[in-house]
C-alpha cells in the first residue's frame, strides 16, 4: 500500500485514515503469520499472550502482566504440544519464552 503524500497536503484526516488502515493491515498480517498460536491457545489466551517472533525454533510471546506470564510458564509444555500439532515437522517449536 502506497501513501500519496501530495494528496495529504489537502487533507490531514486522509493521512490519519491511511495510517490507521496501514496499521490494521500490519496487525492482520501478523495475526495470519502466527495463526498456529491462536488455533492452539484460543481467543481468550490469544488476547493476553501475543507472539512477536520465532527464531531457531523458539517462539517469543509478549504477555500483558506478570501473573498471566507465571501461569503460562506453568502450562508451557502443554502449550508447546498444542502448538506443534498445528505445525509441519520442520516448523515445530522447541521452546516458548514469555516476556
C-alpha contacts under 8 A as a table, 3 or more apart, distances in Angstrom:
res1	aa1	res2	aa2	distance
1	X	22	X	7.43
3	X	18	X	7.28
4	X	7	X	5.62
4	X	8	X	6.93
5	X	8	X	5.07
5	X	9	X	6.91
6	X	9	X	5.68
6	X	10	X	7.68
7	X	10	X	5.77
7	X	11	X	7.06
8	X	11	X	5.06
8	X	12	X	5.70
8	X	14	X	6.40
8	X	15	X	5.77
9	X	12	X	6.91
11	X	14	X	5.54
11	X	15	X	7.17
12	X	15	X	5.28
12	X	16	X	6.54
13	X	16	X	5.04
13	X	17	X	6.16
14	X	17	X	5.05
14	X	18	X	6.18
15	X	18	X	5.11
15	X	19	X	6.11
16	X	19	X	5.17
16	X	20	X	6.08
17	X	20	X	5.08
17	X	21	X	6.11
18	X	21	X	4.97
18	X	22	X	6.03
19	X	22	X	4.99
19	X	23	X	6.16
20	X	23	X	5.16
20	X	24	X	6.26
21	X	24	X	5.03
21	X	25	X	6.31
22	X	25	X	5.09
22	X	26	X	6.30
23	X	26	X	5.06
23	X	27	X	6.21
24	X	27	X	5.16
24	X	28	X	6.21
25	X	28	X	5.12
25	X	29	X	6.20
26	X	29	X	5.12
26	X	30	X	6.20
27	X	30	X	5.09
27	X	31	X	6.16
28	X	31	X	5.05
28	X	32	X	6.10
29	X	32	X	5.03
29	X	33	X	6.04
30	X	33	X	4.98
30	X	34	X	6.36
31	X	34	X	5.27
31	X	35	X	5.80
32	X	35	X	4.89
33	X	36	X	7.98
34	X	37	X	5.47
34	X	38	X	7.03
34	X	51	X	6.95
35	X	38	X	5.31
35	X	39	X	6.26
36	X	39	X	5.17
36	X	40	X	6.24
36	X	83	X	6.29
36	X	86	X	5.77
36	X	87	X	7.01
37	X	40	X	5.19
37	X	41	X	6.17
37	X	42	X	7.94
37	X	46	X	7.59
37	X	51	X	7.55
37	X	83	X	6.04
38	X	41	X	5.35
38	X	42	X	5.12
38	X	43	X	6.32
38	X	46	X	5.65
39	X	42	X	5.60
39	X	83	X	7.76
39	X	86	X	7.70
40	X	79	X	7.19
40	X	82	X	5.30
40	X	83	X	5.14
40	X	86	X	7.41
41	X	44	X	7.73
41	X	45	X	5.79
41	X	46	X	6.33
41	X	79	X	7.10
41	X	82	X	7.69
41	X	83	X	7.84
42	X	45	X	5.86
42	X	46	X	5.87
43	X	46	X	4.74
43	X	47	X	6.20
44	X	47	X	5.56
44	X	48	X	7.16
45	X	48	X	5.35
45	X	49	X	5.87
46	X	49	X	5.23
46	X	50	X	5.99
47	X	50	X	6.67
48	X	63	X	5.66
48	X	64	X	5.41
48	X	68	X	7.65
49	X	61	X	6.13
49	X	62	X	5.58
49	X	63	X	4.42
49	X	64	X	6.64
50	X	61	X	5.40
50	X	62	X	5.25
50	X	63	X	6.49
51	X	59	X	6.98
51	X	60	X	5.79
51	X	61	X	4.03
51	X	62	X	6.08
52	X	59	X	7.82
52	X	60	X	5.78
52	X	61	X	5.63
52	X	62	X	6.69
53	X	59	X	6.14
53	X	60	X	5.53
53	X	61	X	7.45
54	X	57	X	6.48
54	X	58	X	5.54
54	X	59	X	4.40
54	X	60	X	6.08
55	X	58	X	5.28
55	X	59	X	6.59
57	X	91	X	7.29
57	X	92	X	6.61
57	X	93	X	4.45
57	X	94	X	5.27
57	X	95	X	6.81
58	X	93	X	5.74
58	X	94	X	5.82
58	X	95	X	4.87
58	X	96	X	5.58
58	X	97	X	7.17
59	X	93	X	6.74
59	X	95	X	6.40
59	X	96	X	4.74
59	X	97	X	6.25
60	X	96	X	5.91
60	X	97	X	4.92
60	X	98	X	6.14
60	X	99	X	7.26
61	X	96	X	7.15
61	X	97	X	6.13
61	X	98	X	4.89
61	X	99	X	6.04
62	X	98	X	5.91
62	X	99	X	4.85
63	X	66	X	7.50
63	X	68	X	6.80
63	X	69	X	5.83
63	X	98	X	6.44
63	X	99	X	5.91
64	X	68	X	7.12
64	X	69	X	7.72
65	X	68	X	5.56
65	X	69	X	6.31
66	X	69	X	4.87
66	X	70	X	6.12
67	X	70	X	5.17
67	X	71	X	6.39
68	X	71	X	5.12
68	X	72	X	6.08
69	X	72	X	5.14
69	X	73	X	6.02
69	X	98	X	6.18
69	X	99	X	7.23
70	X	73	X	5.10
70	X	74	X	6.40
71	X	74	X	5.17
71	X	75	X	6.49
72	X	75	X	4.96
72	X	76	X	5.92
72	X	98	X	7.69
73	X	76	X	4.93
73	X	98	X	7.04
74	X	77	X	7.92
75	X	78	X	5.52
75	X	79	X	6.21
76	X	79	X	5.12
76	X	80	X	6.13
76	X	96	X	7.00
77	X	80	X	5.09
77	X	81	X	6.32
78	X	81	X	5.24
78	X	82	X	6.37
79	X	82	X	5.08
79	X	83	X	6.05
80	X	83	X	5.13
80	X	84	X	6.03
80	X	93	X	6.97
80	X	94	X	7.46
80	X	95	X	7.03
80	X	96	X	7.30
81	X	84	X	5.21
81	X	85	X	6.43
82	X	85	X	5.35
82	X	86	X	7.22
83	X	86	X	5.61
83	X	87	X	6.89
83	X	92	X	7.96
83	X	93	X	7.81
84	X	87	X	5.04
84	X	88	X	7.63
84	X	92	X	5.31
84	X	93	X	6.53
85	X	88	X	7.97
87	X	91	X	5.91
87	X	92	X	5.69
88	X	91	X	5.41
88	X	92	X	6.37
89	X	92	X	5.68
93	X	96	X	7.63
